[in-house]
Amino acid sequence: MTAYKKTYDILYRIYNKHRRNYKENSYDSKQMCLMWSTADPPDEIEGTEPFDDIEKTFDISINDDDALDLYDMRLEEATMRIIEMQQNK
């Protein structure tokens, strides 16, 4: 299994865990933003449970700029960014 595939599969599990908390996010578009309520989005996303899970699982730190970028990505893009963050730590 490639690093990309392994990272994607783990991220997809985290994504589904949080996406399922919001009825309005039942459509699986693979957009990272679906890990938070789309009906009532949070004012701040850094330090929220989805990012805490990602940081802990992948042993990375997500600052405010990274959080905003990841929030707007699809899972495929976020997977590549997480791998990059792991390599640059």
N, C-alpha and C positions, 0 to 999 in steps of 0.2 A: 504494500500500500504506500502510495506516495505521501510526502509531507502535506501536500495540498489536500489530498483526499481525506487524510486523517484529520487535519485541522478543520476542514469543511464539515465533516461528519459530526465532530464534537461541537462546533459552533451551531450547527443546525439543531442539535439536541437542546442547547441552551436557548436558542431562539424559540423553539417550540414550547419549552417549559414556560417562558415568559409571555409569549404570544397568546397562549391559551387562557391567560388570566383576564383577557379582554374579549368580551363577546363580539364587539365590533371588528375585531381583527381575525375573524374566522377564515377569511380568504388568505391562502398561503402564497403571497406574492414574493416571498423571500426578500422583503425589504426590512432592513435592520430596525427601522422605526416602529415596526409592529410589536416590538418587545415592550412598548409603552402604550398607554391608552392613546388612540388617535382621536377619540371623542373629547378627551380632556388631557392634552399633552402636558407633561411636567414643565415647569419653568426652567429647571436645571436638570441636566441628565448625567453630568459627571458625578460619580459616587452613588449612583442608583444601583439597585440590586442586579439588573442585567449586566452592567459594566463590572460590578464587584465579582460576579460569577466568571466573567470573561477574564478579568485580571488574575483571579485566583487559579483558574483552570490552565491558562496559558503562561502564567508566571511573567506577566507584563504589567506595566503601569500605563494607565490611560489618563492623560491630562485633558483639560477642557477643550483644547483645539482638536485633539484626537477624537474625543467623545462626539463633538459636533460633526466631524468628518465621517466617522463610523455610522452615526445615526442616519446619515443621508445615503448610505451605501446599500447596495444589494449584497447578499451573503457572499457571492463570488468575489466581489471587490474587497469586502471586509476580511475574507480569508487571506487574501494576498497581503493586505495591510498588517494583519496579525502576524503572519510569518515574517514580514519585514521588521516588525517591532521586536520580535523574538531575536532576530539576527543582529539587531542594532543595540541590544541592551548591554 
